[in-house]
Amino acid sequence: MIKPELRIVKTLALIVGQYPEFLDWLVQWELQELRRLPSAVNSPAVFQGRCQVLGEITGFAKEAPALAAKL
């Protein structure tokens, strides 16, 4: 993942702070994709890539409030 600009970190921190259900939805989406990964027979690379991207975005969303507080 490319390093986000300060304004992006702050924006995501505000979203997660004001709308925690967004983070819950993101986590559930990531878990759903991870559960489907073992059964991805036709194109496992697509599922793996989706899981990787969702993992990075979810991790960033979880860390955004702490990162924004430090800045």
Protein Blocks (a to p, Z undefined) as FASTA:
>chain_A
ZZddfklmmmmmmmmmmmmmlmmmmmmmmmmmmmmmmmmmklmmlmmmmmmmmmmmmmmm
mmmmmmmmmZZ
